[in-house]
């Protein structure tokens, strides 16, 4: 419940304050959002499966975001940033859709 409340507060604050992202951080924002969505869908799936743990969720959320950003940063330093960004999006996208399918099966028994 705290995670959902934090998400709602964050979205409302973002809409009201309209923050700007520094140019140097702009390549990492979409990757961070995808990584955060992966953690959220994983947390929802764990909650529905009855194995949700707050500590695991927070660590997963933060480590997903930081690791994805570090991979993209490393790719930028090596000159292959777009390829590694694409790889991160594909891997996390597969995980998101896998979790979404499990959530759908749990909710609709189909």
C-alpha positions in Angstrom: 0.0 0.0 0.0 2.9 2.4 0.8 4.4 1.8 -2.7 1.1 2.6 -4.4 0.7 5.8 -2.3 4.3 6.8 -3.1 3.6 6.2 -6.8 0.5 8.4 -6.7 2.2 11.1 -4.8 5.1 11.0 -7.2 2.9 11.2 -10.3 0.9 14.1 -8.8 4.1 16.0 -7.8 5.5 15.5 -11.3 2.4 16.8 -12.9 2.1 19.8 -10.7 5.8 20.8 -10.5 6.7 19.9 -14.1 10.4 19.2 -13.4 13.0 19.4 -16.1 15.6 16.7 -16.6 19.2 17.9 -17.2 20.5 17.2 -20.7 23.1 14.8 -19.4 20.6 12.6 -17.7 18.0 12.5 -20.5 19.3 9.2 -22.1 19.0 7.5 -18.7 15.4 8.5 -17.8 13.5 6.2 -20.1 15.7 3.2 -19.0 15.1 4.1 -15.4 11.3 4.3 -15.9 11.3 0.9 -17.7 13.4 -0.6 -14.8 11.0 0.9 -12.3 8.0 -0.5 -14.1 9.6 -3.9 -14.1 10.0 -3.8 -10.3 6.4 -2.6 -9.9 5.0 -5.4 -12.0 7.2 -7.9 -10.2 6.0 -6.5 -6.8 2.4 -6.8 -7.9 2.9 -10.3 -9.1 4.6 -11.3 -5.8 1.7 -9.7 -3.9 -0.9 -11.7 -5.8 1.2 -14.9 -5.3 1.4 -14.1 -1.6 5.2 -13.9 -1.4 5.6 -10.1 -1.3 8.3 -8.7 0.9 8.8 -5.0 1.4 12.6 -5.2 1.7 12.9 -7.3 -1.4 10.7 -4.9 -3.3 12.7 -1.8 -2.3 16.0 -3.5 -3.1 14.7 -4.8 -6.4 13.3 -1.4 -7.4 16.5 0.5 -6.6 18.9 -2.1 -7.9 16.9 -2.4 -11.2 17.0 1.3 -11.8 20.7 1.8 -10.8 21.9 -1.3 -12.7 20.0 -0.3 -15.9 21.4 3.2 -15.8 24.9 1.9 -15.2 24.6 -0.5 -18.2 23.5 2.4 -20.4 26.2 4.7 -19.0 28.8 2.0 -19.7 27.5 1.6 -23.2 27.8 5.4 -23.7 31.4 5.3 -22.5 32.2 2.5 -24.9 30.3 4.1 -27.8 27.6 1.5 -28.0 25.0 3.3 -25.8 22.0 2.8 -28.2 22.7 -0.9 -28.5 22.9 -1.5 -24.8 19.9 0.8 -24.2 17.9 -1.4 -26.7 19.2 -4.6 -25.0 18.1 -3.3 -21.5 14.6 -2.3 -22.9 14.2 -5.7 -24.5 15.2 -7.7 -21.4 13.1 -5.6 -19.1 10.2 -5.5 -21.5 10.2 -9.3 -21.6 10.1 -9.4 -17.8 7.3 -6.8 -17.7 5.2 -8.8 -20.1 5.9 -12.0 -18.3 4.8 -10.5 -15.0 1.8 -9.0 -16.7 0.8 -12.4 -18.1 1.1 -14.0 -14.7 -1.0 -11.2 -13.1 -3.6 -11.7 -15.8 -3.7 -15.4 -15.2 -4.0 -14.9 -11.5 -6.8 -12.3 -11.8 -8.9 -13.8 -14.6 -7.9 -17.5 -14.1 -7.0 -17.6 -17.8 
